[in-house]
Amino acid sequence: MGKRLIRIPAKDIPSKISTVVSKEINVIMHDQTTLFGSLVSADDQKLLLKDTRLDLHPIDFKNIREIIYDYTASF
């Protein structure tokens, strides 16, 4: 099985965030820092990310450059 990286640019996050709830994601911020974890929840202005230490991080959409996650391809 192959994997694909799916990128969600900042402008598409509000409409597509529901497709990645409970998946592992990389959140790239405008200052180029990256956060990795599982998406716990999201509303219309922010998301809640749980990292590998089980700490919760609320992140405003306005601070996010893009979200990247793995998609397992069928080939």
C-alpha positions as CSV (number, residue, x, y, z in Angstrom):
1,M,0.0,0.0,0.0
2,G,1.2,3.5,-0.8
3,K,0.7,6.7,1.1
4,R,-0.1,10.1,-0.2
5,L,0.4,13.4,1.6
6,I,-2.8,15.5,1.6
7,R,-2.3,19.2,2.1
8,I,-5.1,21.5,3.3
9,P,-4.1,25.2,2.7
10,A,-5.3,27.8,5.2
11,K,-8.1,29.1,3.0
12,D,-9.7,25.6,2.9
13,I,-9.3,24.6,6.5
14,P,-12.8,25.7,7.8
15,S,-14.6,23.7,5.1
16,K,-12.4,20.6,5.2
17,I,-11.4,20.3,8.8
18,S,-14.2,17.8,9.6
19,T,-12.6,15.3,7.3
20,V,-9.5,14.9,9.5
21,V,-11.0,14.7,13.0
22,S,-9.3,11.9,15.0
23,K,-6.6,11.5,12.4
24,E,-2.9,12.3,12.9
25,I,-2.0,15.6,11.3
26,N,0.9,18.0,11.0
27,V,-0.1,21.6,11.6
28,I,2.3,24.1,9.9
29,M,2.1,27.6,11.5
30,H,2.8,30.9,9.7
31,D,6.1,31.2,11.7
32,Q,7.2,27.8,10.1
33,T,6.9,25.8,13.4
34,T,5.2,22.4,13.0
35,L,2.9,20.6,15.5
36,F,2.1,16.9,15.2
37,G,-0.7,15.1,16.9
38,S,-4.3,13.8,16.6
39,L,-7.1,16.2,15.9
40,V,-9.5,16.0,18.8
41,S,-12.1,18.6,17.7
42,A,-12.6,21.7,15.7
43,D,-15.1,24.6,15.4
44,D,-15.4,27.5,13.0
45,Q,-12.4,29.4,14.5
46,K,-9.9,26.9,16.1
47,L,-8.9,23.3,16.4
48,L,-7.8,21.2,19.4
49,L,-4.7,19.0,18.8
50,K,-3.5,16.3,21.2
51,D,0.2,15.7,20.9
52,T,2.2,12.5,21.6
53,R,2.6,13.5,25.3
54,L,-1.2,13.7,25.4
55,D,-1.1,17.5,25.9
56,L,-3.9,19.5,24.3
57,H,-3.1,22.5,22.1
58,P,-5.9,24.9,21.0
59,I,-4.8,26.5,17.7
60,D,-6.6,29.4,16.0
61,F,-7.1,28.9,12.2
62,K,-5.6,32.4,11.6
63,N,-2.2,31.1,12.8
64,I,-2.2,28.1,10.6
65,R,-0.4,28.1,7.2
66,E,-1.5,24.5,6.2
67,I,-2.4,21.1,7.5
68,I,-0.8,18.0,6.1
69,Y,-1.9,14.4,6.8
70,D,-1.2,10.9,5.3
71,Y,-3.7,9.1,3.2
72,T,-3.3,5.4,2.5
73,A,-3.8,4.8,-1.2
74,S,-5.4,1.6,-2.5
75,F,-2.5,0.6,-4.8
